[in-house]
């Protein structure tokens, strides 16, 4: 892995948010990095479980180290992500004071920001709304920006698990999915200040994967008239994906409170009691209770609130009640290989295929079709062309049965595929660079750019397969990947 933390030289940028100190890394000398910029006041103490408050500008911010990741816990049954590819997990400690964003921009662009006006990709990390953040190694965009020199990437941290999605009875409905509000405030910060870094606020592309993709898709329904972005990229997750949490009586939050000593039935008092508990105590309780296997099986993830998430997304999509932005919607061919019960010797294909089809392919096919009725929409499938039982890119898929599993697209898009487990193959580099170019051109030119490259639209019955074809991808009839969905 490249030494992405070594500062070769420092630089200061006078922004509309204050003077911000960043750096250039010697291994990626053409990228200016500004890490851990706070976009919200720390959501601690009385601010815990309240909507984020914009961070006030200051004279000086040091942005030479990542901000801490939001509280989260690891454990549970073995999985692909902890046993084989831990590079999809954060590599730092956590803190409630975690609402920060990080910016990677071409070094030349920040020297003359008014002249640059580069397109901006705002990245929303995934992780099932339980884990993740800007420090995930495989999602570091520095190789991508170093190669393109034509776009800026911003990664936004947001609150997770019980801190981001408390669903407490003492909160108003619009306060129960706070992580989505964090994402929006981060996007507003980018829209307001990115021009200081050489970015063009009129050319922002919203990009997410998994939970981040669901977030990006949901955003267009929550803010149909003021999306703040021009395009959307939705990888392996949509607003139509089945929600894992049905907690209409707010029982999970109350169970934790009562287990930690709260007595009574006043929702406001319950909330105040929980604000007195340390973040470590809350996380440790959830972790230990989950390990016990006892009911209730706690899951602090998004719930239908009528503000950030709706119970009629499909009807809204059919009726065009969303922001109608050009979008890329994609999935991987074997999403479920990493999400089915883990067995190092092989995957239960029945279980894995069920996950792939029901949680990813079918919702993606539907949302792409609905969107295509109102805006240019482009559908892809990432596929490992190697024969069954082998994997084309063993440094990303170290077990041959993993293949094009959930998240295996990210090292290719971000350009980090060679950072772990050996060098990449020539074909791996070719697919990676082709994929990167598709997304950069989309950020630059919108749908016209993809049409120019030859990517056929969903409205015309076309899609592409990434990973096959002479140029790293090829056009196919959409029925070849989605059937009659």
Steps between C-alpha positions, in 0.01 A plus 500: 500500500620851422599717793196726475560654841848638442497875451754610244401865500238719661283766346253755629188597314291809567145371473156640568507282813831636629867428437537125463833321525534195279784301352640318198622143540828399338352184346217698338668833429221646287223476760430752774334343803286680756390244757262509793340841441210532747174594331287481816535576865580192706173308561583432865339566836169682449558488121504120494198379302420840357528616139851619413588865548729660239856553616583867534787621276825571681828674425689174459434127463769232497393243241809282491351195673174313458224587742402216730243252375153490650435247780444148371570148609650192339447138581235239442530197275803481266456665164687574180570849629673405824656173383617574147478870406522711819597797282127577472499596871611825664857506626473755781338558836154650539340798665158663507676813375520346155305722263778591263573477131819448303596648164738372234566749219761534226782708647496731200129567549543636851772737382246694294150399620296760306654381175471126566127435553538122495209259538455366852409147610350491850549149637260351758660186650302183558506251784136407570465827701690316774866536401721695262643844442762699314800300627406174326821421307336355191289816465785750501466692171857632484609264215188593303556874532873462435424327171212713372607850610153598377278462805479548876376239748345579838420230757238576766481336843156456658369357825440124510314237702323632814660846463383552143178300500369495858124484424434616856143578606616829650613632162290661230455282189748710301766438768489121489728455196766753592767345279313617191489855638876484556551400137287791382686753714831368366368543146388854581850577628649373174254701294589816693877466531639266231570786259785599735664165420463529123163329481192595303191497725276476194663167405468283809444127457353314799660153523430222747536125532285259704354704790657803334315421176171465686577838655570664164184355348287600800646850486335563164160418652558706815622809310326482162518875441840577652734205451818717487652244265492452123545124469468189715699175504325218683714188550348189660212653692181697438213658688295194401721252686308326780551675834643272769341686793135500603495667839177698505476503880859631544574188702871466422592836649283438805649155549850645514390775739326259737791256488732782607279597793227734376168470679171652396315558175564868424664520154663835579648370825617187319679712243664713766614188689655359185682826432678451832644165392841494336528405135727211598241365742226508239711331234629237741148413614371462145801287411474271801123461470532412132768242583265340754251414227213598726192692390442768400753490219605863507544678169534876498457578134267725299127482559204641309449850637308678226779754466823329396350161414152427369282191492403558137830546315384287210184705450699823524750370246226400257338844535827688455497645852877532523767737373517341152877519470714301256611186679722195477352195672714190537551169676760227515433153365551316829406755767385226734825303498628730775171527688384139527611305812878477483681178417867536393471190283219633284172684495147365518397604150129473569523741790745729321297516179185575696672799662643617167165488324258612769703766678702640211423403140121525509483832691769645272316387188177654626641836605699528179186435296292749699769766480544449128143624445602845626877543462799346320583178686791262445514144632810283549589157632852429625593146409806284552558337160714219638360145494289398799719397791770754422542873551656740250638739759634295796630800694139626526338153511755288689269197510408370158129476582474868595506632142299825446373519859335794675750791519757339271438782254638767732875422479465519122316833504724663760817352351610327822490145361879461515540620859456158661581135424733550208519677169202541270474329165512699177131424445417621851666834426319520168157442656577741783609781270204447268257514794667809642474673165128425471432663836728799441342570161154472660609753765642728231237485230199316641306264273645655186842375602380143547316509170819621333687202645231267368315398818142420396213620721240305695227684309636345182515152651877511540749442780868419532699221658818620669783248513448356153563636152812634335492838675410367845126524441248429227142584406231235543124480475365584845303175506833317503561621855154589633266269314152650481523693827 
